[in-house]
Amino acid sequence: MTRQANFERLLTALRCGTPDYVPLVELGIHQKIKEAYLGRPVNTLQDEIDFALAAGYDYVKLQPVINMNPANIQPKGELISTKTAPDTDRVWASEHDGIIQSMEDFERYIWPKKEDISYTRFKEIAPLLPEGMKVIGQYGDIFTMVWEVMGFENFSMALFTDPAIVEALFDKIGGLIFSMFENMVTFNCVGALWYSDDIAYASGMIISPTALRKYLFPWMKKIGDVAKKHNLPLIYHSDGVLWDVFEEIIAMGVTAIHPIEPKAMDIIEVKRRVAGKLCVIGNIDLGYTLTRGTPEETAEEVKGKLRTVAPGGGYCLGSSNSIPDYVKPENFRAMVETCKQFGKYPINI
């Protein structure tokens, strides 16, 4: 089933309104899944547009290109371990020592400059976009990059024993990533912004809200201010349970929250609490339904979300995280096709 791209549909939902159809939204979809859906390779920006049109997305998500890999420094530990799952591109972040453990390490690290960030793909995609489709400009991980570059244990200790290095890293990484949002909004093809950064587990916050308020939230507020200045919605992605910081997320200018991890929060309760303040996005179970379930089970879960979450607007349907390569292609197809078939307002399933 085809559905014409209509970015106004997505804007309406992201601003807590009721569009013509429930929009489909994902933070990321693995190339293998796109190719399985489209039936051919997906290598170019035009291929990305063709996939989005075929699957029913009203946007293409783009990131600036930046190289944050370490250079000319001998690490005391590991930024990212060498352990990987066979035949995948997944890696494990270090839990112990990272590449930067002191101000000396920080000064020796060769950091990329703002002028090293490439926005070429934003320029290239603009003339290719069909009517009704726009770009969502996305980047993130200020908090995540800080703890990864230090190693999580070392980062956790430094919050108390060496806050100067923590602050220096947040300032350096935050400044680089914030500059991306300042630049992305200058492209007319960009219709929304997306900041992603996991700050919670299913059982609670990764670090205290107090530390987040000191180091991360000021950068998120700056991003929110840029979005507001340009009248663009701002989506925020974090896994986990976010009850402790929802009001602050709203105050920072976020207009939509993703992905409402099922084992962390009940999406009905989330929508009730943030009604009119945040659009809710996602929640189709990645842990079982999309990866181990059947197309029939996937379709039933989608219908259930459309019946219970979509009424009243302010909802976009998608997975409870993203679409990695281990999602069953037939389940992804069942998710998007069921949403397109039954997601027309008023919902009547």
C-alpha positions in Angstrom: 0.0 0.0 0.0 1.4 3.4 -1.0 0.8 6.7 0.9 1.9 10.0 -0.5 4.5 11.8 1.5 3.1 14.7 3.5 5.5 16.3 6.0 2.7 18.5 7.3 1.1 15.2 8.5 4.2 14.6 10.6 4.4 18.2 11.8 0.8 18.1 13.0 1.5 14.9 15.0 4.8 16.3 16.5 2.9 19.3 17.7 0.3 17.0 19.4 -2.4 17.5 16.8 -4.4 15.0 14.8 -3.2 14.6 11.2 -4.9 12.6 8.4 -2.9 9.4 9.1 -0.7 8.2 12.0 2.8 9.0 10.8 5.6 6.4 10.7 8.8 7.4 12.5 12.1 5.6 13.1 15.4 6.8 14.5 17.3 4.4 12.3 16.6 1.6 9.8 19.4 -0.8 8.9 20.4 -0.9 5.2 19.6 -4.6 5.0 16.0 -4.0 6.0 15.6 -1.1 3.6 17.0 -3.2 0.8 14.8 -6.2 1.7 11.7 -3.9 1.6 12.6 -2.1 -1.6 13.9 -5.2 -3.4 17.2 -3.6 -4.5 20.3 -2.0 -3.1 20.1 1.3 -1.2 23.3 3.2 -1.7 22.5 6.8 -2.7 20.4 9.6 -1.4 17.9 9.0 -4.1 17.7 5.4 -2.9 16.9 6.6 0.6 14.2 8.8 -0.8 12.7 5.9 -2.8 12.7 3.7 0.3 11.0 6.4 2.4 8.3 6.9 -0.2 7.7 3.2 -0.7 7.5 2.4 3.0 5.4 5.4 3.9 7.8 7.8 5.7 7.3 11.5 5.3 11.0 12.4 5.7 14.5 11.3 5.3 16.8 11.5 8.3 20.2 12.9 7.8 23.3 13.4 10.0 26.3 15.7 9.5 29.5 13.8 9.0 32.2 14.1 11.6 35.2 12.0 12.6 35.4 11.7 16.3 38.0 8.8 16.3 41.1 9.3 18.5 44.3 10.4 16.8 47.9 10.8 18.0 47.3 9.7 21.5 48.3 6.5 23.3 45.2 5.4 25.2 45.6 4.1 28.8 42.4 2.0 28.1 39.9 1.5 25.4 37.5 4.0 23.8 35.6 1.0 22.4 36.6 -2.6 22.9 37.6 -4.9 20.1 34.9 -7.4 21.0 32.3 -7.6 18.3 29.6 -10.0 17.5 30.4 -12.2 14.5 29.4 -10.7 11.1 28.0 -7.5 12.6 29.0 -3.9 13.0 28.1 -3.8 16.7 30.7 -3.1 19.3 30.9 -2.9 23.1 31.6 0.4 24.9 34.3 0.2 27.6 33.0 -0.1 31.1 36.4 0.6 32.7 39.1 2.9 31.5 38.7 5.1 28.4 41.1 7.0 26.3 40.8 10.2 28.3 41.3 9.9 32.1 43.0 13.2 32.9 43.4 16.8 31.7 46.7 15.8 30.2 45.0 13.2 28.1 42.3 15.7 27.2 45.0 18.2 26.0 46.8 15.5 23.9 43.7 14.4 22.1 43.4 15.9 18.6 39.8 17.1 18.5 37.9 17.7 15.3 37.1 21.3 14.5 33.7 22.7 13.7 34.9 23.4 10.2 35.7 19.7 9.8 32.0 18.8 10.0 30.5 18.0 6.6 26.9 19.0 5.6 27.4 17.9 2.0 24.5 15.4 2.1 22.1 18.2 3.1 23.0 20.2 0.1 22.8 17.2 -2.2 19.4 15.9 -1.1 17.6 19.2 -1.3 17.0 19.2 -5.1 16.1 15.4 -5.0 13.3 15.7 -2.4 9.8 15.2 -3.9 6.9 17.5 -3.0 5.7 16.8 0.5 8.9 15.3 1.9 11.5 17.0 4.1 14.6 16.1 6.1 14.9 15.5 9.8 18.4 16.7 10.9 19.7 14.4 13.6 22.7 14.0 15.9 23.2 13.3 19.5 25.2 11.5 22.3 26.9 14.4 24.1 26.5 12.5 27.4 27.2 9.1 25.8 30.4 10.3 24.0 31.7 11.8 27.3 31.3 8.6 29.3 32.5 6.4 26.4 35.7 8.4 25.9 36.4 8.1 29.7 35.1 4.6 30.3 31.9 4.4 32.3 33.5 3.5 35.7 36.2 6.2 35.3 33.5 8.7 34.3 31.3 7.8 37.3 34.2 8.3 39.7 35.3 11.6 38.0 31.9 13.1 38.7 33.0 13.3 42.3 36.8 13.2 42.2 37.6 15.2 39.1 34.7 17.3 37.9 37.0 19.6 35.9 37.7 16.9 33.3 34.0 16.0 33.1 33.1 19.6 32.5 35.9 20.0 29.9 34.6 17.1 28.0 31.0 18.2 28.1 32.1 21.6 26.9 34.2 20.3 24.0 31.8 17.6 22.8 28.7 19.7 23.5 30.1 22.6 21.6 30.8 20.5 18.5 27.4 18.8 18.5 25.5 22.0 19.2 27.2 23.6 16.2 25.7 20.9 14.0 22.1 21.9 15.0 23.0 25.5 14.4 24.1 24.6 10.9 21.3 22.1 10.1 18.6 24.6 10.6 20.1 26.8 7.9 19.0 24.3 5.2 15.5 24.9 3.9 15.0 21.1 3.4 15.2 20.5 7.1 11.7 20.4 8.7 12.5 19.0 12.1 15.4 18.3 14.5 16.2 15.1 16.4 18.6 14.8 19.4 19.3 11.3 20.7 21.2 10.4 23.9 20.3 7.6 26.3 20.2 8.8 29.9 18.2 6.0 31.5 17.9 2.3 32.0 14.6 0.4 32.2 15.1 0.5 36.0 16.1 4.2 36.4 18.4 7.0 35.4 22.0 6.1 34.4 23.3 9.0 36.5 21.6 11.4 38.9 19.3 14.0 37.5 21.4 16.5 39.4 24.5 15.6 37.3 22.4 15.7 34.1 21.1 19.2 35.0 24.7 20.4 35.5 26.3 18.9 32.4 23.9 17.8 29.7 20.6 19.6 30.0 22.1 23.1 29.4 23.3 21.8 25.9 19.9 20.3 25.3 18.3 23.6 26.2 20.5 25.4 23.7 19.4 22.9 21.0 15.8 23.4 22.0 16.2 27.2 21.7 17.6 26.8 18.2 14.6 24.7 17.2 12.2 27.1 18.7 13.8 30.1 17.0 13.4 28.4 13.6 9.9 27.1 14.5 11.0 23.5 14.1 9.8 20.6 16.3 12.5 18.8 18.3 12.3 15.1 18.9 14.3 13.6 21.8 15.4 9.9 22.0 16.3 8.1 25.1 15.6 4.6 26.2 14.6 3.8 29.7 12.3 5.3 32.4 12.2 9.1 32.2 9.5 10.0 34.8 12.1 11.9 36.9 13.0 14.4 34.1 9.9 14.6 31.9 9.0 18.2 33.0 12.6 19.3 32.4 12.6 17.6 28.9 9.5 19.7 28.1 11.0 22.9 29.5 14.1 22.4 27.3 12.0 22.8 24.2 11.5 19.1 23.2 8.2 18.6 21.4 8.2 14.8 21.0 9.6 11.8 23.0 10.9 8.6 21.5 10.8 5.5 21.8 8.8 4.8 25.0 10.5 1.5 25.8 7.8 -1.0 26.7 9.6 -2.6 29.7 10.4 0.9 31.1 7.2 2.9 30.8 3.6 2.3 29.8 2.8 4.4 26.7 -0.8 5.0 27.7 0.4 6.5 31.0 3.1 8.5 29.3 0.6 10.0 26.8 -1.8 10.8 29.7 0.8 12.6 31.7 2.3 14.6 28.8 -0.9 15.2 26.7 -0.6 18.4 24.7 3.0 18.8 25.7 4.9 16.0 24.0 4.0 13.8 21.0 4.8 10.2 21.8 6.7 8.1 19.3 7.4 4.4 18.9 6.6 1.5 21.4 6.3 -1.4 19.0 8.3 -4.0 20.8 11.7 -4.6 19.4 12.6 -7.2 22.1 10.1 -9.8 20.9 7.6 -8.7 18.4 9.8 -7.3 15.6 12.7 -9.7 16.1 11.2 -13.0 17.2 7.4 -12.6 16.5 5.4 -13.3 13.4 4.0 -10.8 10.9 0.6 -11.6 12.3 1.7 -10.8 15.8 3.3 -7.6 14.6 0.1 -6.5 12.8 -1.9 -7.2 15.9 0.4 -5.1 18.1 0.3 -2.2 15.6 -3.5 -2.4 15.6 -3.5 -2.3 19.4 -1.4 0.8 19.5 -3.6 2.5 16.9 -6.7 1.7 18.9 -5.3 2.8 22.3 -2.6 5.4 21.7 -3.4 7.1 18.4 -6.9 8.6 19.3 -6.5 12.3 20.2 -3.4 12.7 18.0 0.1 13.4 19.1 1.3 9.9 18.2 3.7 8.5 15.6 4.1 4.7 15.2 7.4 3.0 15.1 9.7 0.5 17.0 10.7 0.8 20.6 14.2 1.7 19.6 15.2 1.4 15.9 15.2 -1.2 13.1 18.6 -3.1 13.3 19.6 -5.8 10.9 18.3 -8.6 13.1 14.7 -7.4 12.8 12.7 -9.8 10.6 12.1 -8.0 7.2 8.7 -9.5 7.0 7.8 -8.1 10.5 9.0 -4.6 9.5 6.9 -4.8 6.4 3.9 -5.9 8.5 4.4 -2.9 10.8 4.5 -0.3 8.2 1.8 -1.8 6.0 -0.6 -2.3 8.9 -0.1 1.3 10.0 -0.8 2.6 6.5 -3.9 0.4 6.1 -5.5 1.1 9.5 -3.9 4.4 10.6 -6.3 6.8 9.0 -8.2 9.1 11.4 -10.6 8.6 12.9 -9.2 5.3 13.9 -11.7 2.5 13.4 -10.3 -1.0 13.9 
